[in-house]
Amino acid sequence: MTWLAETAMLSHGWRRFLLLVIAGAIAALSIPPWFILPALFITFPIWVWCLDGAERRRGWRLVFGPAFNIGFAFGWGYFTVAFHWLGAAFFIEGGMMIALMPFAILALAALIAFFWGLASAAAHLFWSNGAWRIVTLATFLTIAEWARGHVLTGFPFDLLGYSLTGTDELMQLASVIGVYGLTLLAALLAMTPALIWPADGRTLSRRLFPFFLSIAILAAQLGYGFNRLREPETPERTDVAMRLVQPLIYDHADWSHVDPVALIDKLLMLSEMQTGPEDKGLADITQLVWPESSLPFFLSQYPDALARIARMLPPTTTLLAGAPREQYQPDGSQAPPFNAILAIDTNGEVVTSYDKSHLVPFGEFLPFQEFFAKLGIKQFVPGANGWAHGDAKRRLMSLPGAPPFLALICYEILFSGDLGDAAGAAYLFNVTNDAWFDGSIGPAQHAHHARLRAVEEGMSLIRAANSGLTFATDPFGRITAQLAPQEMAVLDISPHERLGSTMFAQVRYWPLLVALLLGLLISAVAARGRRRKG
């Protein structure tokens, strides 16, 4: 390892760039669903050692110089592996889109890696020779992760903190510090091996102490999780009985191929099916759930759909269906539609709805639309001139005779601490369509991210997916019932009662803000001490 440390410190140019891209790619093996945590401890020290040997520049290269390139290269390798599964959507479009797929993935990874490049450059401005330098890099990296989760609507997939959530026990610390707090912790722990090599005249015990401390912290995290999961399970609610339909509908990519009559036939058949001799179908169900994109057409195009749904629903059952919702301008012209959850009662009336507010860039809306349109690039999800953003403050849905719940469509479940009025909700309700990414790690990754929101908020999660993964969790994020991927079936469940507010639900990320400010203060003091010695 001394050889690796010295090689990293002395490397430069394309050799250093390639070393860091490879290191970042290996580090990505720590994310869901792989969770190879040692990959972080092997690779993050290389980032530290490269910054130890990074050249200092002046002018604009003080920011966009060697230090920036170090973080950018590491991030480019990390995000290329982490986001490779997004390429599966290009195969649905086919043709030229398949040829563009590798370039698009590399470009997206480079865009996100820009945040890590800035973190690396900022850390190098406050760099010191001692152990505090890992606090400096971890602090700026966490700030960068927060920024990429919020800037330009945010893209918080595969935050570094998810690497510390590989088991039910490890996940429980998210109830205290959230995934961004876990990100700071993961960065700090992963960099401790950089303090072992090279020796620099320090005693072995002094060099090993931070690393063994990191192992002790991981053990404490595991112990906290074991202890928390020993708490009594919360009971299932008696006022909510849900049937989740996993229909395997693949008409979402091209609405021109949709046969509304056949599709409604399929959904009605699945909804009313009996799974055993004691199954009464919809007779005891209060909420029937069809996932996102289960109706890939406007209901106005098939007026008989609401009538057929009304004939199916018992008087006490409400359908929650993922479907587009039309909107019109004051002059009567059609405006961009909403990706919505429609609540339909036994009279065939839409009694309430929720419109998705966090839209997927390039998936549901096209940034810089006029420019990309000239290149023939459009958003993946069909829609008239893109999709409209809903009101994020309206995520709380209420149905007659049922407790309010927090409605989240697809990747809206990723936004830790920014889900909406969680305090007023009885449970989390997430409908999604991950069929775009079938055969990749994407659905499993998305599902794991969703489970962590249940842990953070202390609420059950009900997740209905088109092709998987459909499941329910308790407030500890443990899966209590699920359907297999690619299984056309229904799942009858009831959400659990929510826990008392978790510490994270009460204080959100204020403690993290204090920790980051402390990290910045430590970095400034350490850097000043280095300059004085120099």
SEBA-87290 format. One record per residue (C-alpha): residue number from 1; residue in one letter; x, y, z. Coordinates in steps of 0.5 Angstrom, whole numbers, plus 500, padded with zeros to 3 digits. Layout:
# residues N
   nr  rest    x    y    z
  NUM     A    X    Y    Z
...
END
This chain:
# residues 534
   nr  rest    x    y    z
    1     M  500  500  500
    2     T  506  505  501
    3     W  507  504  494
    4     L  500  505  492
    5     A  500  512  496
    6     E  507  514  493
    7     T  505  512  486
    8     A  498  516  487
    9     M  502  522  490
   10     L  507  522  484
   11     S  502  521  479
   12     H  500  527  474
   13     G  497  528  467
   14     W  493  522  464
   15     R  496  517  468
   16     R  493  520  474
   17     F  487  521  471
   18     L  486  514  469
   19     L  488  512  476
   20     L  482  516  479
   21     V  477  514  474
   22     I  479  506  475
   23     A  479  508  483
   24     G  472  511  482
   25     A  469  506  478
   26     I  471  501  483
   27     A  468  505  489
   28     A  461  505  485
   29     L  461  498  487
   30     S  459  500  494
   31     I  452  503  492
   32     P  446  499  492
   33     P  444  493  490
   34     W  452  491  491
   35     F  454  494  497
   36     I  461  492  497
   37     L  463  497  502
   38     P  471  495  502
   39     A  471  498  495
   40     L  470  505  499
   41     F  476  504  504
   42     I  481  502  498
   43     T  479  507  493
   44     F  478  514  497
   45     P  485  514  500
   46     I  487  514  493
   47     W  483  521  492
   48     V  487  524  498
   49     W  494  521  496
   50     C  493  525  489
   51     L  491  531  492
   52     D  497  531  497
   53     G  501  531  491
   54     A  497  536  486
   55     E  500  542  483
   56     R  498  549  485
   57     R  496  553  480
   58     R  494  561  480
   59     G  488  565  476
   60     W  482  561  474
   61     R  486  554  474
   62     L  486  555  482
   63     V  479  552  481
   64     F  479  549  475
   65     G  486  546  475
   66     P  489  539  477
   67     A  485  539  484
   68     F  479  539  480
   69     N  481  534  475
   70     I  482  529  481
   71     G  475  530  483
   72     F  472  530  477
   73     A  476  524  474
   74     F  474  520  481
   75     G  467  522  480
   76     W  467  520  472
   77     G  469  513  474
   78     Y  464  513  480
   79     F  458  516  476
   80     T  459  512  470
   81     V  458  505  474
   82     A  453  508  478
   83     F  448  510  472
   84     H  450  505  467
   85     W  443  502  468
   86     L  440  508  465
   87     G  442  506  458
   88     A  437  501  459
   89     A  432  506  457
   90     F  435  507  450
   91     F  434  500  448
   92     I  426  502  448
   93     E  427  507  443
   94     G  431  503  439
   95     G  435  505  432
   96     M  439  511  433
   97     M  438  512  441
   98     I  442  506  442
   99     A  448  508  438
  100     L  447  515  443
  101     M  447  511  449
  102     P  454  510  451
  103     F  455  518  450
  104     A  449  520  454
  105     I  451  516  460
  106     L  458  518  459
  107     A  456  525  459
  108     L  451  525  464
  109     A  456  522  469
  110     A  461  528  467
  111     L  456  533  469
  112     I  455  530  476
  113     A  462  529  476
  114     F  463  536  476
  115     F  460  537  483
  116     W  466  532  485
  117     G  471  536  481
  118     L  469  543  485
  119     A  469  539  492
  120     S  476  537  490
  121     A  478  544  488
  122     A  475  547  494
  123     A  478  542  499
  124     H  485  543  496
  125     L  485  550  497
  126     F  484  549  505
  127     W  489  543  504
  128     S  494  541  510
  129     N  499  536  511
  130     G  496  532  517
  131     A  490  528  519
  132     W  485  534  519
  133     R  485  534  511
  134     I  480  528  510
  135     V  475  532  514
  136     T  477  538  509
  137     L  475  533  503
  138     A  469  529  507
  139     T  466  536  508
  140     F  467  539  501
  141     L  464  532  498
  142     T  458  532  503
  143     I  457  539  500
  144     A  457  537  493
  145     E  453  531  494
  146     W  447  536  497
  147     A  448  541  492
  148     R  447  535  486
  149     G  441  533  490
  150     H  438  540  490
  151     V  441  544  484
  152     L  436  544  477
  153     T  431  540  481
  154     G  436  535  483
  155     F  439  528  482
  156     P  440  525  488
  157     F  441  518  486
  158     D  447  514  489
  159     L  449  519  494
  160     L  455  516  498
  161     G  451  515  504
  162     Y  447  509  501
  163     S  453  505  501
  164     L  452  505  509
  165     T  445  502  508
  166     G  447  495  506
  167     T  443  491  511
  168     D  436  493  515
  169     E  441  494  521
  170     L  445  499  518
  171     M  439  503  515
  172     Q  437  505  522
  173     L  442  510  523
  174     A  438  514  517
  175     S  433  515  522
  176     V  437  520  526
  177     I  442  523  521
  178     G  439  522  514
  179     V  442  520  508
  180     Y  446  526  507
  181     G  449  525  514
  182     L  451  518  512
  183     T  454  521  506
  184     L  459  525  511
  185     L  460  519  515
  186     A  462  514  509
  187     A  467  519  506
  188     L  470  520  513
  189     L  471  513  514
  190     A  473  511  507
  191     M  479  516  507
  192     T  482  513  514
  193     P  486  508  511
  194     A  490  515  507
  195     L  492  516  514
  196     I  496  509  515
  197     W  501  510  509
  198     P  506  513  508
  199     A  509  512  515
  200     D  512  519  515
  201     G  516  517  521
  202     R  509  516  525
  203     T  509  510  530
  204     L  504  504  527
  205     S  499  505  533
  206     R  498  513  531
  207     R  497  511  524
  208     L  492  505  525
  209     F  488  509  530
  210     P  483  513  526
  211     F  482  506  521
  212     F  480  502  527
  213     L  476  508  530
  214     S  472  508  523
  215     I  471  500  524
  216     A  469  501  531
  217     I  464  507  529
  218     L  461  502  523
  219     A  460  497  529
  220     A  457  502  533
  221     Q  452  503  527
  222     L  450  496  527
  223     G  449  495  534
  224     Y  444  501  534
  225     G  441  498  528
  226     F  440  491  532
  227     N  438  495  538
  228     R  432  499  534
  229     L  430  493  531
  230     R  428  490  537
  231     E  423  495  539
  232     P  416  492  538
  233     E  413  492  531
  234     T  407  497  530
  235     P  401  494  528
  236     E  397  494  522
  237     R  392  499  521
  238     T  385  497  521
  239     D  382  502  517
  240     V  386  501  510
  241     A  386  495  506
  242     M  390  496  500
  243     R  390  492  493
  244     L  397  493  489
  245     V  396  491  482
  246     Q  403  489  478
  247     P  400  489  471
  248     L  406  489  467
  249     I  404  494  462
  250     Y  409  496  456
  251     D  405  501  452
  252     H  408  507  456
  253     A  414  508  451
  254     D  409  509  445
  255     W  402  512  446
  256     S  400  511  439
  257     H  400  503  440
  258     V  396  503  446
  259     D  389  499  445
  260     P  385  502  451
  261     V  380  497  451
  262     A  384  491  452
  263     L  389  495  457
  264     I  383  496  461
  265     D  380  489  460
  266     K  387  487  463
  267     L  387  492  469
  268     L  380  490  471
  269     M  381  482  470
  270     L  387  483  475
  271     S  384  487  480
  272     E  378  483  481
  273     M  382  476  481
  274     Q  382  472  487
  275     T  388  469  490
  276     G  385  463  494
  277     P  379  460  496
  278     E  378  466  502
  279     D  380  471  498
  280     K  374  476  496
  281     G  377  480  491
  282     L  375  487  492
  283     A  370  486  497
  284     D  374  488  503
  285     I  379  493  499
  286     T  379  500  501
  287     Q  384  502  496
  288     L  385  499  489
  289     V  392  501  486
  290     W  394  501  479
  291     P  402  504  479
  292     E  405  510  475
  293     S  403  509  467
  294     S  398  504  468
  295     L  394  508  464
  296     P  398  511  458
  297     F  393  515  455
  298     F  388  521  457
  299     L  381  518  460
  300     S  378  523  455
  301     Q  380  518  449
  302     Y  376  513  452
  303     P  370  515  455
  304     D  367  509  457
  305     A  373  507  462
  306     L  371  511  468
  307     A  364  507  467
  308     R  367  501  467
  309     I  372  502  473
  310     A  365  505  476
  311     R  362  498  475
  312     M  368  494  478
  313     L  369  498  484
  314     P  365  496  491
  315     P  362  502  494
  316     T  367  503  499
  317     T  373  502  494
  318     T  377  508  491
  319     L  382  507  485
  320     L  388  510  486
  321     A  391  510  478
  322     G  397  513  475
  323     A  395  516  469
  324     P  396  523  465
  325     R  392  529  467
  326     E  390  534  462
  327     Q  390  541  463
  328     Y  388  547  458
  329     Q  390  554  457
  330     P  384  560  458
  331     D  383  560  451
  332     G  382  553  451
  333     S  388  550  448
  334     Q  392  544  451
  335     A  397  545  456
  336     P  403  540  458
  337     P  399  535  462
  338     F  401  532  469
  339     N  404  526  471
  340     A  398  524  476
  341     I  395  520  481
  342     L  388  520  480
  343     A  383  518  485
  344     I  377  515  482
  345     D  370  513  486
  346     T  365  508  485
  347     N  361  513  481
  348     G  367  513  476
  349     E  368  520  478
  350     V  375  523  480
  351     V  375  526  487
  352     T  382  528  488
  353     S  389  528  484
  354     Y  396  529  486
  355     D  400  532  480
  356     K  408  530  480
  357     S  412  536  482
  358     H  419  533  481
  359     L  420  531  474
  360     V  426  527  471
  361     P  430  531  467
  362     F  430  528  460
  363     G  425  523  462
  364     E  419  528  463
  365     F  422  535  461
  366     L  427  537  457
  367     P  432  542  459
  368     F  434  547  454
  369     Q  428  544  450
  370     E  429  549  444
  371     F  437  547  443
  372     F  436  539  444
  373     A  430  539  439
  374     K  434  542  434
  375     L  438  535  435
  376     G  432  531  434
  377     I  433  529  442
  378     K  426  529  446
  379     Q  424  527  453
  380     F  423  519  454
  381     V  416  519  457
  382     P  411  521  451
  383     G  407  528  452
  384     A  405  534  449
  385     N  410  539  449
  386     G  413  536  455
  387     W  410  535  462
  388     A  408  540  467
  389     H  410  541  474
  390     G  405  540  479
  391     D  405  543  486
  392     A  410  540  491
  393     K  406  543  497
  394     R  400  538  495
  395     R  403  531  496
  396     L  398  530  502
  397     M  392  526  499
  398     S  386  525  503
  399     L  380  520  501
  400     P  373  519  505
  401     G  374  515  511
  402     A  381  514  510
  403     P  387  517  514
  404     P  391  522  509
  405     F  398  519  506
  406     L  404  522  502
  407     A  403  521  495
  408     L  410  521  491
  409     I  411  519  484
  410     C  417  515  482
  411     Y  423  518  483
  412     E  420  523  488
  413     I  421  518  493
  414     L  429  520  493
  415     F  429  527  496
  416     S  431  526  503
  417     G  428  531  508
  418     D  424  534  502
  419     L  418  530  501
  420     G  412  534  503
  421     D  408  535  509
  422     A  410  528  512
  423     A  408  530  519
  424     G  401  530  517
  425     A  401  523  513
  426     A  400  516  516
  427     Y  404  513  511
  428     L  408  514  505
  429     F  405  512  498
  430     N  409  511  492
  431     V  407  509  485
  432     T  412  508  480
  433     N  414  505  473
  434     D  421  502  472
  435     A  420  498  466
  436     W  424  503  462
  437     F  430  499  466
  438     D  428  492  466
  439     G  434  487  466
  440     S  438  492  470
  441     I  440  494  477
  442     G  436  500  476
  443     P  429  498  479
  444     A  433  495  485
  445     Q  437  501  486
  446     H  431  505  486
  447     A  427  501  491
  448     H  432  501  496
  449     H  433  508  496
  450     A  425  509  497
  451     R  426  504  503
  452     L  431  509  506
  453     R  425  514  506
  454     A  421  510  511
  455     V  427  509  516
  456     E  428  517  516
  457     E  420  518  517
  458     G  418  513  521
  459     M  413  511  517
  460     S  410  505  513
  461     L  412  505  505
  462     I  407  502  500
  463     R  410  502  493
  464     A  406  499  487
  465     A  411  498  481
  466     N  409  497  474
  467     S  414  491  473
  468     G  417  491  480
  469     L  419  492  485
  470     T  412  492  489
  471     F  412  491  496
  472     A  410  494  503
  473     T  415  496  509
  474     D  414  497  516
  475     P  416  504  519
  476     F  423  501  520
  477     G  424  500  512
  478     R  423  492  513
  479     I  419  489  507
  480     T  413  486  510
  481     A  410  483  503
  482     Q  412  483  496
  483     L  411  481  489
  484     A  417  478  485
  485     P  420  482  479
  486     Q  416  481  472
  487     E  410  477  476
  488     M  403  479  474
  489     A  400  479  480
  490     V  396  483  486
  491     L  399  484  493
  492     D  394  485  499
  493     I  397  489  504
  494     S  395  494  510
  495     P  400  499  512
  496     H  403  499  519
  497     E  402  505  524
  498     R  407  510  524
  499     L  412  511  529
  500     G  413  517  534
  501     S  417  522  530
  502     T  424  520  529
  503     M  430  524  531
  504     F  431  526  523
  505     A  424  528  522
  506     Q  424  533  528
  507     V  431  536  526
  508     R  432  534  519
  509     Y  439  537  517
  510     W  440  542  522
  511     P  445  538  526
  512     L  449  536  519
  513     L  449  544  517
  514     V  453  545  524
  515     A  457  539  523
  516     L  459  542  516
  517     L  460  549  519
  518     L  465  545  524
  519     G  468  542  518
  520     L  470  548  515
  521     L  472  551  521
  522     I  477  546  522
  523     S  479  546  515
  524     A  481  553  515
  525     V  485  553  522
  526     A  489  547  519
  527     A  490  550  513
  528     R  492  556  516
  529     G  497  552  521
  530     R  500  549  514
  531     R  501  556  511
  532     R  505  558  518
  533     K  509  552  518
  534     G  511  553  511
END
